[in-house]
Amino acid sequence: MFPEVLGSLRVPRLGGGRPRTTPFRAMGDKAYSSKANRKMLRVRGIKAVIPEKSDQIANRKRRGKSGGRPPGLDKEAYKRRNVIERCFETFKQPRRI
């Protein structure tokens, strides 16, 4: 999902100039916490704000030291993601009948 979205992304600059095509961070829910998504974002220099699934945490802990470190999660940025989700829900509300 991420490569298609990132290819069409344009972030306008405040002072003019060419729009940025790479965001500082990508936010997602646990459905996007796969290793492939995280690697793709890391290669492009984008910080992932995606929590780990509980089964991924359990598998990493089961492997012990060879399981690696947990990926970092900016909890404050993830809390702001909820505001965006609620905004979309508000836009969709009138369509329900």
N, C-alpha and C positions, 0 to 999 in steps of 0.2 A: 504494500500500500504506500509506503513512504516514498519510493523512488518516483512514482508518477506525480505525487503531490509536490515534491521538491523541485521537479523539473519545470513546473508552471508557476512557481512562487516568485513574487516580486514585492519587495518591501521598499516603499518610497522613502527617500531621504528628506529630512526636514529642511535642510538648507539648499536643496536643489542637487543636481548631479544625477548620475546613473543610479537606478534603483539597485539595492542589494538583492542578491539571489540566494544568500545563505543566511538563515536565521541564527541567532545566538543559541537558542535552545528549542527543542521539540518536546511538547508535552503530549502524553498519551496515557490511557488507562492500562490496566494489567494485561489486556488482550494483546498489546503491542510490545510486551517485554521479552520477545524472543532474542536469542543470541544474534541472529542474522540482522535484525533491525538495529540492535545496539552497535554492532560492528559497522554497519553501513553509516550510521550517524557519526561514529567515532572517526572513520576514514575521512568524512567531509568536515570534521572539526566542529560538529554540532553537539552541544551538551544534551544528553537525554534526561528528561524529567519523567521517568516511567517507573512505578513501583514494581517490585518482583512479585511473581505469583508464589503462593505458599508451597506448591510442589517444587518449584525451582529452588526455593530456600531450603527445603528439606533435602533435596538431592545434593545441594552444595554442602550442607552440614554433614550428610552421611558420608561424603567422600573425605571429610577431614581436611588436612592441610592441602591436599591435592585438589580440593574443590575451589580454591581461589578466594579472593576477597569479594565481598558483596559489592555490587555496583552502587555508587553514591546516589543519593536522592535528596534534592533540595526541597525540603518539606514546605518551606514558605512559598516557593514557586508552585508547587503542586496544589497548595490550598487556593491559590489564585485561579487555577484551572477550573475549580468548582464554580466560580463566578461566571465563567464563559459558558459552562454547561447549563447553568440555570438561565442564562440569557437566551440561549437557543431554545430551551424549553418554553420560555415565555413567548417567543416568536411562533412556535408551533401550536400553542394553546388554542387560538381561535379556530384552527382547522378541525379540532375535535368536535363532533356533534353527536 
